[in-house]
Amino acid sequence: MADDVDVRVSVTRLRRWAVDHALPLWGGIGFDSSRGAFVERLAFDGAPHLSAPRRAMVQGRQIYVFSHAAILGWWPQGGTIALEAAHRLIDRYHGADDAPGWVFAVHPNGAVSDSKRDFYAHAFALFGLAWAYKLAPEPRFLSTALSTLRVLDRHFASPTGGYHSVLPADADRREQNPHMHLFEAMLAWFEATGREMFLARAGELYGMMAARFFQPKSGILAEYFDGSWNPREGVQGRICEPGHHFEWSWLLRRYAALSGREDSPIARALKAFGDRHGFDADGFVIDALLDDGRVHKASRRCWPHTEAIKAEAAAAETGDSEAPPRAARTIDRLMAVFVGRPVAGGWIDHVDAKGAPIVDFMPASTLYHVFLAAAEADRAWGQPVMAMRLETGRK
C-alpha cells in the first residue's frame, strides 16, 4: 500500500470489484426473484438467508444501489430489479398494518414481522424511492415520499426540534444518525425532482446539525442526546464515531454544492477531528472515540472506511491536494481487509482491532456504503468506463 500510487489505480480496482463481483452477486443470489425483494444477508459461503425477516431499511438501500448502478451504466440490468423492489417495498411495508408510515420488517412471504415505526427506516425508504424516481419518475414513488414526510411531521416530530427515533417515543432520548440519513434523502429528492421543498427540508436539518449535533468546543459530532437535545450525561454523551464525522463532512459539502453555499466550516472541522483521531496505528478507522480523542471502541467496521473515501472525494473538490493519496491508502486498506472476501463479491463487515472477523455472515446493508464510496471515488478520480472495459478485456 504505497503512498505514491496514483489514486486512479486504487479507484479502478474498487470499481472493477463492484462491477465484476459485488453487483452480480447481490443482484443475483442476493435478490429473491420469487418475492421481488432483496435478501437480508448471505452466509460466508455465499448462500442467501432466505428465511430471515427483511427490513425496510435494507430494501431502500439496495434499491438505491441498483438504481444508481443502472444510471451509471455499471450494471444496466440492475434497473429492472430496483424498480420491482421499489414497488414491492411500497406494497409490503407502507401502511402494511393499516397504520401510518412504514413497518420495520416483513417475513419473506410479505407478512409483517416487526410493525414498529423507526425513523431510520423511514429515512432509507425515502432515499431508496428517490433513486428509483431518478431512474424512472413514476408518480407513485413521489406521492409515497410526500406521504412519508407528512407522517414524520405528524407522528415523529419532537417538541424540542427534530424527530423521535422510534414510536412509541421515548421523551428523554434523541439520536443524530437518522437525521443524517433524512438529510441525505432530502438531497437525493431535490436532485431527482428539482423541487425546492426538499432543499428547504435539508436546510432545516442542516440547522439542527449546526445548532445541536456539532459540539464546537470539542469539534465532535455527538451521537446521543436527551429530550432537550443536550448530549446525554456520562460516557454516552461523549461518544463520537469517526465514520459519521466523515459521512457528515461529505454530506455537508454535497449540500453546499447543491444549495450554492460556501464550503461548510463544520464539514472541515468534522473531517479534521476524524483525520486526527479516527485512525489507529495501522491506518484503519476506529469504530468509536470519546470527545477528547481517546479510543472508546477499537474494533473496525467496513462502512467507516467507505465514508472516509467519500470525505476525501469531497475534500479534493475543495482543492485539498492531500486528499487523493489519503483516499488511495484507505481504498487499499478497505480492499485488503474487508471487501472481496470470504467470496469475491462479498465482505467481512466487522473485525477486531487485530483484523480478525467478529461476524459470521455478510449483511446486505453494507453494499450501500461500499457502492456509494466507489461511485464517489470514480466521480472524483475515475477513468472513463469504456477505457476500463478495454483495459480489462471486458465487452
C-alpha positions in Angstrom: 0.0 0.0 0.0 2.4 2.6 -1.2 1.6 6.3 -0.6 2.9 7.2 -4.1 0.4 5.1 -6.1 -1.8 7.1 -8.3 -5.3 7.2 -6.7 -6.8 6.3 -10.1 -5.2 2.8 -9.8 -6.9 2.2 -6.4 -10.2 3.7 -7.7 -10.2 1.4 -10.7 -9.6 -1.6 -8.5 -12.6 -0.7 -6.4 -14.8 0.0 -9.4 -13.8 -3.3 -11.0 -14.7 -5.2 -7.9 -18.1 -3.5 -7.7 -18.9 -4.1 -11.3 -17.4 -7.6 -11.8 -18.2 -9.1 -8.4 -20.4 -7.2 -6.0 -23.3 -6.2 -8.2 -23.7 -9.6 -9.9 -23.6 -11.4 -6.5 -26.1 -9.1 -4.7 -28.3 -8.6 -7.8 -28.2 -12.3 -8.5 -28.4 -14.7 -5.5 -28.9 -11.6 -3.3 -32.3 -10.9 -4.9 -35.2 -13.2 -4.2 -36.9 -13.0 -7.6 -39.8 -15.1 -6.4 -40.7 -12.3 -4.0 -39.3 -9.3 -5.9 -37.2 -8.3 -2.9 -33.6 -8.3 -1.7 -32.4 -10.8 0.9 -31.2 -9.6 4.2 -27.9 -11.4 4.3 -25.6 -14.0 2.8 -23.7 -16.8 4.6 -19.9 -16.8 4.3 -20.2 -19.4 1.6 -22.4 -17.1 -0.4 -25.7 -18.8 0.3 -28.7 -16.5 0.9 -30.5 -16.5 4.3 -33.9 -16.7 2.6 -35.9 -17.1 5.9 -34.6 -14.0 7.7 -37.0 -11.2 8.1 -36.4 -8.3 5.6 -36.0 -4.8 6.9 -37.4 -1.8 5.0 -34.0 -0.1 5.5 -32.2 -2.9 3.6 -34.7 -2.8 0.8 -34.3 1.0 0.5 -30.5 0.8 0.5 -30.4 -1.9 -2.2 -33.0 -0.1 -4.3 -30.5 2.9 -4.2 -27.5 0.7 -5.2 -29.1 -0.9 -8.2 -30.8 2.2 -9.4 -27.5 4.1 -9.3 -25.7 1.2 -10.9 -28.1 1.3 -13.8 -27.9 5.1 -14.1 -24.1 4.9 -14.3 -24.2 2.1 -16.8 -22.2 -0.1 -14.4 -24.8 -2.8 -14.3 -27.8 -1.8 -16.5 -29.9 -4.8 -15.6 -30.0 -3.6 -12.1 -32.6 -1.1 -13.0 -35.3 -3.8 -13.5 -34.8 -5.3 -10.1 -34.5 -1.9 -8.4 -37.9 -0.8 -9.8 -39.6 -4.1 -9.0 -38.2 -3.9 -5.4 -39.4 -0.3 -5.1 -42.9 -1.3 -5.9 -42.8 -4.3 -3.6 -41.4 -2.0 -0.8 -44.4 0.2 -1.0 -46.8 -2.8 -1.3 -45.5 -4.7 1.7 -44.1 -2.0 4.1 -46.0 1.3 3.6 -49.1 1.2 5.9 -49.0 -2.6 5.7 -50.8 -2.9 9.1 -53.2 -0.1 8.2 -51.4 2.4 10.4 -49.5 5.5 9.1 -45.9 5.1 8.0 -43.6 2.1 7.2 -43.4 -1.2 9.1 -39.9 -2.1 10.2 -39.6 -5.6 8.7 -41.6 -8.3 7.0 -41.2 -12.0 6.6 -40.2 -13.3 3.2 -43.8 -14.1 2.4 -44.8 -10.5 3.0 -46.4 -10.9 6.4 -45.4 -8.2 8.9 -42.6 -9.3 11.1 -42.0 -6.1 13.1 -44.5 -3.3 13.0 -42.6 -0.7 15.0 -42.2 2.7 13.4 -38.5 3.5 13.1 -37.2 6.9 11.9 -34.1 5.4 10.4 -36.1 3.0 8.3 -38.4 5.8 7.1 -35.3 7.8 6.0 -34.0 4.9 3.9 -37.4 4.2 2.4 -37.3 7.9 1.2 -33.7 7.5 0.0 -34.4 4.4 -2.0 -37.5 5.8 -3.6 -35.6 9.0 -4.6 -33.2 6.9 -6.6 -35.9 4.8 -8.1 -37.6 8.0 -9.1 -34.3 9.2 -10.7 -34.3 6.0 -12.7 -38.0 6.1 -13.6 -40.0 9.1 -12.5 -43.2 7.2 -11.6 -45.8 9.3 -9.7 -46.3 6.5 -7.1 -42.7 7.0 -5.8 -43.1 10.7 -5.3 -46.6 10.5 -3.8 -45.4 7.9 -1.3 -42.4 10.1 -0.4 -44.7 13.0 0.3 -47.0 10.9 2.4 -43.9 9.7 4.4 -42.9 13.3 5.1 -46.4 14.0 6.4 -46.1 11.0 8.7 -42.8 12.3 10.0 -44.3 15.7 10.6 -47.4 14.5 12.3 -46.2 11.5 14.3 -42.4 11.6 14.7 -41.8 15.4 15.3 -40.3 16.2 18.6 -41.5 19.3 20.6 -37.8 20.3 21.0 -37.0 20.0 17.3 -36.1 17.2 15.0 -37.7 13.8 15.3 -38.1 10.9 17.7 -36.0 7.9 16.8 -38.8 5.3 17.2 -42.5 5.2 18.1 -43.8 4.9 20.7 -41.4 7.8 21.5 -39.0 8.0 24.4 -39.3 11.6 25.6 -35.8 11.5 27.1 -33.8 10.1 24.1 -32.8 11.5 20.8 -30.2 10.5 18.1 -28.4 12.3 15.4 -27.9 9.4 13.0 -31.4 9.0 11.5 -31.5 12.8 10.9 -28.3 12.5 8.9 -30.0 9.9 6.6 -33.1 12.1 6.2 -30.8 14.9 5.2 -29.2 12.6 2.6 -32.7 11.5 1.4 -33.8 15.2 1.0 -30.7 16.0 -1.1 -31.5 12.9 -3.3 -35.1 14.0 -3.7 -34.0 17.5 -4.6 -31.6 16.2 -7.2 -34.4 13.9 -8.6 -37.1 16.5 -8.8 -35.6 20.0 -8.6 -38.3 20.8 -6.0 -37.2 23.5 -3.6 -39.3 22.0 -0.8 -36.8 19.2 -0.5 -33.8 21.5 -0.3 -35.6 23.6 2.3 -36.1 20.5 4.4 -32.4 19.7 4.0 -31.7 23.3 5.2 -33.8 22.7 8.4 -31.7 19.6 9.1 -28.5 21.5 8.4 -29.7 23.9 11.1 -30.2 21.0 13.5 -26.6 19.8 12.8 -25.1 23.3 13.3 -27.1 24.0 16.5 -27.3 20.6 18.2 -25.3 17.8 16.7 -22.0 19.5 16.3 -20.2 20.4 19.5 -17.9 23.4 18.7 -15.9 23.2 21.9 -14.6 19.7 21.3 -15.1 19.6 17.5 -17.1 16.4 17.6 -20.4 15.2 16.3 -22.3 13.9 19.3 -24.4 10.8 18.8 -26.8 10.6 21.8 -29.0 13.3 23.3 -31.6 13.9 25.9 -35.1 15.2 25.2 -33.8 18.8 25.1 -31.1 18.0 22.6 -28.2 18.2 25.1 -25.6 15.4 24.8 -26.6 12.7 27.3 -25.0 12.6 30.7 -21.9 10.4 31.2 -20.0 8.5 28.6 -22.9 8.2 26.1 -22.9 12.0 25.6 -19.1 11.9 24.9 -19.1 9.2 22.3 -18.4 10.1 18.7 -17.9 7.9 15.6 -15.2 8.8 13.1 -17.3 7.2 10.3 -20.2 9.6 11.0 -17.7 12.6 11.0 -16.6 11.6 7.5 -20.2 10.9 6.4 -21.5 14.3 7.6 -18.5 16.1 6.1 -19.3 14.6 2.7 -23.0 15.3 3.0 -22.4 18.9 4.1 -20.2 19.5 1.1 -22.9 18.0 -1.2 -25.4 20.3 0.4 -23.1 23.3 -0.2 -22.7 22.4 -3.8 -26.5 21.9 -4.4 -27.6 25.0 -2.5 -24.8 27.3 -3.7 -23.4 27.9 -0.2 -19.8 28.3 0.7 -17.9 25.3 1.9 -19.0 24.5 5.4 -16.6 25.1 8.3 -18.4 22.3 10.2 -17.5 19.9 7.3 -13.9 20.9 7.7 -13.9 20.6 11.5 -15.5 17.2 11.5 -13.1 15.8 9.0 -10.2 17.3 10.8 -11.2 15.6 14.0 -11.6 12.3 12.2 -8.3 12.6 10.4 -6.5 13.5 13.7 -8.0 10.9 16.0 -10.0 8.4 13.9 -7.3 6.2 12.5 -5.4 3.6 14.5 -1.7 2.9 14.2 -2.3 0.6 11.2 -4.3 3.2 9.3 -7.7 1.7 9.9 -10.7 3.7 11.0 -11.7 3.1 14.7 -15.3 2.4 15.5 -15.8 4.9 18.3 -14.0 7.6 20.2 -14.6 9.9 23.2 -14.8 13.6 22.8 -11.1 14.0 23.8 -9.9 11.7 21.0 -9.3 8.7 23.2 -10.4 5.3 21.9 -13.8 4.1 23.1 -14.2 1.1 20.8 -11.1 -0.1 18.9 -12.8 -2.6 16.5 -13.1 -1.8 12.8 -16.1 -1.9 10.6 -16.2 -1.8 6.8 -18.5 1.2 6.5 -16.4 4.0 8.2 -13.7 3.3 5.7 -16.1 4.0 2.8 -17.2 7.2 4.4 -13.5 8.3 4.7 -13.2 7.7 1.0 -16.2 9.8 0.3 -15.0 12.6 2.5 -11.7 12.7 0.6 -13.5 12.9 -2.7 -15.4 15.9 -1.4 -12.2 17.4 0.1 -10.5 17.1 -3.3 -13.2 19.2 -4.9 -12.3 22.0 -2.4 -8.7 21.9 -3.6 -7.2 19.6 -0.9 -4.1 18.3 -2.6 -3.6 15.6 0.1 -7.0 14.1 -0.5 -6.0 11.8 -3.4 -3.2 9.9 -1.6 -5.2 9.6 1.6 -8.1 8.2 -0.4 -5.8 5.7 -2.1 -4.5 4.4 1.2 -8.0 4.0 2.6 -9.2 2.2 -0.6 -6.3 -0.1 -0.4 -6.9 -1.0 3.2 -10.6 -1.5 2.5 -9.8 -4.0 -0.2 -7.1 -5.7 1.8 -9.2 -6.5 4.9 -12.9 -6.0 4.2 -14.1 -6.5 0.6 -13.7 -9.4 -1.8 -13.8 -12.0 1.0 -14.9 -14.6 2.0 -16.4 -14.7 -1.5 -15.4 -12.5 -4.4 -18.4 -10.2 -4.3 -18.8 -10.1 -0.5 -17.2 -8.6 2.6 -16.2 -9.1 6.2 -18.3 -6.4 7.8 -16.7 -6.2 11.2 -13.2 -7.1 12.5 -11.5 -6.6 15.9 -8.5 -4.3 16.4 -6.2 -7.0 15.1 -8.2 -7.6 11.9 -9.9 -10.9 13.0 -13.5 -11.2 11.8 -16.1 -10.9 14.6 -19.2 -11.6 12.4 -20.2 -14.8 10.6 -22.4 -13.5 7.8 -22.5 -10.8 5.1 -25.1 -8.1 5.8 -26.7 -6.8 2.6 -26.9 -3.3 4.2 -23.1 -2.9 3.7 -23.4 -2.6 -0.1 -24.9 0.8 0.1 -21.8 2.1 1.8 -19.2 0.4 -0.5 -21.0 1.1 -3.7 -21.6 4.8 -2.9 -17.9 5.1 -2.0 -16.9 3.5 -5.3 -19.2 5.8 -7.2 -17.9 9.0 -5.4 -14.3 8.0 -5.8 -14.9 7.2 -9.5 -16.6 10.6 -10.0 -13.6 12.3 -8.5 -10.7 10.3 -10.0 -12.0 7.5 -12.2 -11.2 6.7 -15.7 -14.0 6.6 -18.3 -15.9 3.3 -18.1 -15.1 2.4 -21.7 -11.4 2.8 -21.0 -11.7 0.5 -18.0 -13.5 -2.1 -20.1 -10.9 -2.1 -22.8 -8.1 -2.4 -20.2 -9.7 -5.5 -18.6 -10.8 -7.1 -21.8 -14.5 -6.9 -20.9 -17.1 -6.3 -23.5 
